[in-house]
Amino acid sequence: TQQRFNGNLGGLAGADTKCTTAATTAGVNGTFKAWLSSSTVNAIDRLVEVGPWLDMQGATVFAGKSALTSGPSSALWYDERGTFLSSENLWTATNDLGLYQWGAVMAPPCDEWTSASMQSGARIGQIGRTGSEWTSYSATGCDQTAHLVCFEQ
């Protein structure tokens, strides 16, 4: 997403709504899911197999669902409008296998994506990375802001 959000995303459903709203505002119709895990749901399990997934420049990023665990074939650099994003953070709480990963503290990510507290934390990925760092680069507090990665469903 072009917009950055703190960790209070309104839960997984709220994050999905943010993805769909961002796409619709950019003139892209469809239903979207955020690449996020919670303590009870893995990001990879939230997606259905509808690949390939392309970036807004037309480059294949993931050939299909199984490719999500190999990392992107083309780095994530563009938002929903096709605008280049500098190297910044992505909310994920997800490791390179698409599974939930603890964040800055041993607690659910940003209290299941409903907290913007600096005492809560989550794993983040990083824009521009093609290895496992695209989804699991480091951890940060939920008061910080990061982008969302959205997959059309």
N, C-alpha and C positions, 0 to 999 in steps of 0.2 A: 504494500500500500504506500501511496505517496505520504499519507498522514502517519505520524507516530503517535502512539498511545502509551499511557502508563499501564501498569499491570491490572487495573480494574477494567477489564474488557466486558464485564457483564456475563461472565462465565463463557463456556465454549459456544453456546448459542449466540451470545452477544458478539463474540469475535466473528462468528460466521455471518452475522448480520452486517458487521462492519465491512467484511469482505464484499458481500453482495452489494451493499450501498456504494462502496468505492467504485466497483465495476460499473454499476448502473449510471452513476454520476459521470463516468468517463465514456458512456455510450456503449458499454459492453453488457449485453443481456445474458442472463444465465443464473444458475445457482452456484454458490461458491462455499467452500469450507476452508477455514484457517488451518494451517499446519501447526497444530498445538496438541499437546498431551495434557491430561490432568492426572491426578494420582490414581484414577480408576479407568481411564480410557487412553489408549495409545494413539498418537497422531496417524499412524499408518492404517489403523483399523477404522478411522473416521472417513477414509477416502474409498470411493468405489473405483474400479478399473475402467477408466474412460480415456486413458492416455492415447496418443502422446500429449504431453503438456508443453506448450510453446510459450516463450516470453512475448512481450508486446512488440518485438522487432521481428518475430517470426522464426527465431532460432529454437530448435528443440532443446528443452532443458531436461526433461525426463521422458524417455521413450514409453514408459508405462509404469505401473505401480511397483513392479519388481525393481525397476531402476532407481527408485527412491533411496534404497539402501546402498547404492553404489556412489551416490553423490551426483550432482548435476553435471550433465555433459557440456553445458555452457553456463557460465557463472550468472547468478541472479544480479542484474544491474538495473533493471527497468521497472518502473511502477505501472499502475493500471492505465496510465495515459501514454506510456512509452517514453517517459522522461527518465534520463539517467539519474541514478541515485549514487551518492558517494558511499564509500565503505562505512556502513553503519550497522546497527544491531537489529536483530529479528527475534521477536518473542517465539519460543518453541517449547521449552521444557522437554525436549526430545533428543535422543541420541541418534547416532548414524544408522541404527537399525529401525528407526521410526518408533522406538519405544520410550515410554516415560523415563525421564532422568531427573534426579534431585537437582535443586538449584543451589542458591547461596546458603540456604539453611535446610535442615532435614524436615521439611514440612511441605504440604501441597503447594504447587506453584501459585504464587500470589493469592494464596487462600482460594484455590480453584478459580483463579482469574477474576476475583471480585475485590481485590485489595490493591491500593496504591501506596501501601505503607513501606517505609524503608526497612522495617523489621521483617518483612516478607521478601522472598526472592524467587528467582526462576532462572533456568538455563536460557541462554540466548545463542543464536547463530549469528553469522556475519555475512552481510552483502558482499558479493564479489569472490567468495570462496567456492572452490569446486570439490574439495575434500570433505571430510566429516565436519569441518568447521562451519559449513553452511548452516548446519542445524545445531551443532554443539561446540561453541567456541569458548564460552566462559559462563559466568553467572553474574547477576546483578540484582539490585534491590528493585522492588515493584514501584517505587517512586520515580524511577528512571523511565525514559520513553524509548520505544522501539517500534519498528514496522511489523506488519504481518505478511506472511507468505500465504497467498490464496490460490486454491486449486478449483478450477471449474468442475462441477459434478454434473 
